[in-house]
């Protein structure tokens, strides 16, 4: 699974889920985010140092969008703390007791509701003055 988040509003602006995580999955989610946000040149796009994110194809798409790539330092998960916290929150709230999904399709449906409805529209964030990303924007 790949997610792209707006660091300021905490909104998930692009995501995609598959059984594996090839570069194409990252590009699909990135394209979703770019279409939704239509960012001005100079947008900072941050990711960890995973091979999908540092690939030639991903870097080329970031360049084409006029954005600036940013990658975590090797061995430093704190550079990507917001994303790591987001994964922890998703797992805690969506998978109580770490119960697995019955299928990829069930996972896709549950995650779509969680991200697109609950997380972006309803879930309050202390960093946003206890407003949802939608209310904050």
Secondary structure by P-SEA (a helix, b strand, c coil): cbbbbcccccccccccccccccaaaaaaaaaaaaaacccccbbbbbbccccccccaaaaaaaaaacbbbbbccccccccaaaaaaaaaaaaaaccccccccccaaaaaaaaaaaccccccccbbbcccccccccccc
